[in-house]
Amino acid sequence: MYSTDASLYRVPPQVVVRPRDVDELVAAVEVARSSRTPLTMRGAGTSIAGNAVGPGIVVDTARHLHKIHEVDPAARTARVEPGVVHASLQRAATPHALRFGPDPSTHTRCTIGGMIGNNACGSRALGYGRTSDNVVALDVLTGTGQRLLLGEGAAGVPELDALVDAHLATVRTEMGRFGRQVSGYSLEHLLPENGRRLDRFLVGSEGTLAVVLGATVRLVEDAPHRALAVLGYPSMPAAADAVPTLLHHPLVACEGLGQRIVDVVRARRGTVPPLPRGEGWLFAEVTGATRAEAEALAAAVVADSGALDARVVSDPREAAALWRIREDGAGLAAISLDRPAHAGWEDAAVPPDRLGAYLRDFEDLLRTSGLDGVPYGHFGDGCVHVRIDFELADPAGRGRFREFLGDAARLVASYGGTLSGEHGDGRARSELLPLMYSAEVIDLFARVKGVLDPAGVLNPGVLVDPRPVDADLRLATPLRSVPRALQWAHDNGSVAAAVHRCTGVGKCLAAPTGSVMCPSYQATREEKDSTRGRARVLQEMVEGSVVTGGWASPEVHEALDLCLACKGCAHDCPTGVDMATWKVEALHQRYRGKLRPRGHYALGALPRWLRLGAPVAPLAARALEVPLVQWLAKAVAGVDQRRGLPVPAAEPFRGRSRRTTYDLDDEQPDVAIWADTFTDRFDPAGAQAAVRVLEAAGLRVGVVGARACCGLTWFSTGQLGAARREMERTVAVLGEYAERGVPVVALEPSCLATLRSDAVELLGADTELGRAAAAVARNTRTLAEQLEATPGWVPPDLTGTEVLVQPHCHHASILGWEADARVLARTGARVTRVDGCCGLAGNWGVEQGHHDVSVAVAETHLLPAVRAAAPGTVLLADGFSCRTQLDDLAGVRASHLAELLGQVPTGPAAAPTHTASGPGPF
């Protein structure tokens, strides 16, 4: 899991150290020094230059060294440990109207120590400066074992001062020429006129000279109001041409992007906010004491912009949506081209007044090299990000990769630019530094390394005596050579190509806000339980030298065991990782032709047992009231004894409904209810309520009478043969409704999500069955989607009602919860949406070995929200798993949307009260 970061490079370490305090970190450095073992520092592991991987000891500071010791509002400083996440520091500073200025796109998971290592900048460095501009003091341990407390006026290292003094002219003319020049060692900070700030010099040294034990950073006042001038131009280079005329304005940020990245975000996310006319845009942000002041400053920017078209955005929500285009751009760009795109040449920068010309030449270089990329970046600083579709799986492609990097380095140097504008040189660019700097500067870098780390223990292969740029490439194994045993069962492609979608950007490490990913990591905070950690293990399985047992490897089983298959990553991961599907594949491959765990037979085939046991269901329900019988039933099924067992309803929904069948030829309904196994057998109240709601909307309502199971329980346990058979049967049943144009309403989100995604993939998108499954998926709707499509439907008046909603993970990630949000908004209720996952996830949360993590997941968001809810709040959860979890852990009954809408008459009404079959406040 630590063999790679967000870069192209793979270097398996010998050991990973996760120090619990600074003393343990000091001890780790001493072990490395005494044993001459390489030591590499790692924060969030989001480095895209390969500067957070190493062959010896890798130190993970994020796991434990994340204390914020002090926020001093008077001094406007914060004293932190290196593993503090940027967003955590922002939360601590916000109550004082302060912020840490630099804000990389990874701000929800990157660490302050990592930002110091790379001299991170982010979108708002134009207004707040780089990390080096915001460091007040550092507590460091050099490669010589010397501990230094550095800051303004602190004593430095005399040998370094002497080195700089002997080369003053060179340092003054080659170093620090413009703001984003962060390649190499920033020797300009050691100049006498700059105060010989050794602390700021060490910022950006990528852990090659010293280890950061602690830092004091500057906080800046956060203006209360922001406005965004969104400026449209004919092209992205034309937008870059306009930058110099705007820099005299008090810009906090000036970002550039083009049509291609907007198109990929729109395709992936479904929509983007309106943009001005053009194919290249600048996002120019200003701040003010009032909204009017900020808007006036933005209007002045527009007046000077020379843009084709422009907008001023001051609404924080709309501005955040625009910024998300930029923040998600890196990951989305990587999957938007015909070939996968990579970060091998990622963040070069030139002086802003030369940016337009550089972009034109760079795009010409891409074309002549037979490559493609999607540029964007911090145009106000002259910094350009791009992911390029290098072919790295064969020697010829790696040769072209190396050749292109050399050509690109020479191009940026010809413009007086820098190889790296914020992410550091790492393994990706260190070898290219002689193309940018003179031989004298390169020699100075080596001599600096000799003073502070003479044994070369700290992060070797980076900056000084660098590894070749084409060595240690993660994608160097030809994907076509992957054994047949590692091919997907439900797709024609290679598992290797799939798992390498994960580029390591680490969004799964961030606390979900309006999203799901990644619930098990939020509960355990262990890298192995993140989407990225799991993907890394699967990548190692494909590579085969560290994880050697293929699908049967214990490392694979351990990494995937706590995956809830919530599908959160399928929606929230910017590179499109779908860990739930990969887990299903792993289970299928691991147990194919072998004895399976008890739960796979009992819970995985639950619909079959319910169907076979239907004649004796009442007797079985009474028997389960006997403690010994219930204990035995749980033991046989592999269910944790602390879990309750849901009891089947006295009569299934399809059995009690007078509309159990419909002859589509004689009496065609306007809409049909599909009662899945869970709704039909365990909780028919939601289906009964849905009939009432749809009938009240003036529709003739039918019920799908034939047995139709989506196959989810078989699918989620990796029994793909049985799942395929169930899906084929269901597609045949529901296909009749699709052919007649009768929409089908599904009430269980996980079952509908299975039809919309898993069934199409498993049956094969390009097969006749797959096309039939796609037609069924298009014809099957959620209740909210159907109500929105029903002319004249009037929702009940729930004004004054507090509603707490837990969207099912599959609802939020696969189906989209927007229609439900709009329907609830029309009722006038005050709605609070809970982030994250309930923690049950079907059979997963009840299985032996998962109970504690299941509870911990529920405690991250759901249970605290329930406890904090006001008396009388109505709790909504469409997912049967979510309702079961709440009943089991909180002793509260949640209701389906249909029950809420079906219990309250249209027109003004009081808040609903609890009934045996309706929604109730708690």
Buried (B, 14 or more C-beta within 10 A) or exposed (E): BBBBBBBBBBBBBEEBBBBEEBEBBBEBBEBBBEEEBBBBBBBBBBBBBBBBBBBBBBBBBBBBBBBBEEBEEEEBBBBBBBBBBBBBBBEBBEEBEBBBBBBBBBBBBBBBBBBBBBBBBBBBBBBBBBBBBBBBBBBBBBBBEEEBBBBEEBEBBEEBBEBBEEBEEBBBEBBBBBBBBBBBBBBBBBBEEBEBBBBBBBBBBBBBBBBBBBBBBBBBEBBEBBBBBBBBBEBBBBBBBBBBEBBEBEBBBBBBBBBBBBBBBEEBBEEBBEBBEBBBBBBBBBBBEEBEBBBBBBBBBBEBBBBBBBBBBBEEEBBEBBBBBBBBBBBBBBBBBEEBBBBBBBBBBBBBBBBBBBBBBBBEBBEEBEBBBBBBBBBBBBBBBBBBBBBBBEEEBBEBBBEBBEBBBEBBBEBBBBBBBBBBBBBBBBBBBBBBBEEEBBEBBEBBBBBBBEEBBBBBBBBBBBBEBBBBBBBBBEBEEBEEEBBBBBBEEBBBBBBBBBBBBBBBBBBBEEBBBBBBBBBBBBBBBBBBBBBBBBBBBBBBEBBEEBBEBEBBBEBBBBBBBBBBBBBBBBBBBBBBBBBBBBBBBBBBEEEBBBBBBBBBBBBBBBBEEBEEBEEBBEEBEEEEEBEEBBEEBBBBEBBBBBEBBEBBBBEEBEBBEBEBEEEBBBBBBBBBBBBBBBBBBBBBBBBBBBBBBEBBBBBBBEBBBBBBBBBBBBBBEBBBBBBBBBBBBBBBBBEEEBBBBBBBBBBBBBBBBBBBBBBBEEEEBBBBBBBBBEBBBBBBBBBBEBEEBEBBBBEEBBBBBBBBBBBBBBBBBBBBBEBBEBBBBBBBBBBBBBBBBBBBBBBBEBBEBBBBBBBBBBBEBBEEBEEBBBBBBBBBBBBBBBBBBBEBBBBBBBBBBBBBEEEEBEBBEEEEBBBBBB
